[in-house]
Amino acid sequence: MASFMIKVAGEGLVAPAHRLADAGPTSGYAIIYEVQNVPEGIAVETVVTAFKAFQAPKDRYEIDFAELTVAG
């Protein structure tokens, strides 16, 4: 299983974040989410696409991949 860091900018941009980024709010208007338990072979672009359809919580920054697949 893998995990990916996803950045959600204040203006709505959803993109991969640096793998060493800390989950949570940044000093700007972005929030970094860690998507955990991503099955091997799934590309970060696929995770970003699934995350765009997901209503991300504002107080929890670790998301299980299964939550994204249920939402999508």
N, C-alpha and C positions, 0 to 999 in steps of 0.2 A: 504494500500500500504506500502511496505517496501523499504528499501534501503540497499545496500550492498557495502562494500568497497572492491575493487579489486586491487591487487598489480601486476604491470607488471615490472619485473626485467630487467635489462639491457641485460642479456643473453637470454631473451625471456620467462622466467618462468612466468606463469599467475596463481595466487593463491589468495585465500581470504586474505584480510588484517584485522588487528585488527579493530573492529567496532568503536573505538575511534580515529583512525588515521585521520589525516587531508588530504584532497584531494590536490594533487599537487606533485611536485617533492620532493624526499627525499634527505637526505644528501649524500646518495649513488647514485647508478645508477638506482634506481627504481622510478616509478611514481605510485601514488595512485589515482585511479579513483573511484568516487562515482556513482554507478548505482542506479538511483532513479525510483520511481513508479513501483517497482516490485510487481506484483499481489501476494496476500497471497497464500501460498501453494507451491510456487516455491522455490526450495532449492538453496542454494548458489552454489552448484556444477553445477546446470543447468545454472546459470548465468555465472559462470566461463567458461563453455563449449561454450556458446553463445559468450562470450567476445573474446575467442580465434579466432573466425572467423571474428571478427570485426576489421576494420582498425581504431584504436584509434587515435584521434587527439592529437597533442603534445602541444596544447595551450589551451585546454578546458578539465577540469577534472571532470565535472559533465555530465553524460550520462543518457539519458532516456532509460528505458528498451525497449520501442518501437523501438528505433534505432537499438538495438541488434537483435530484432526479424525480422526486415526488412532486415538487412544484412545477417542473417542466413537463 
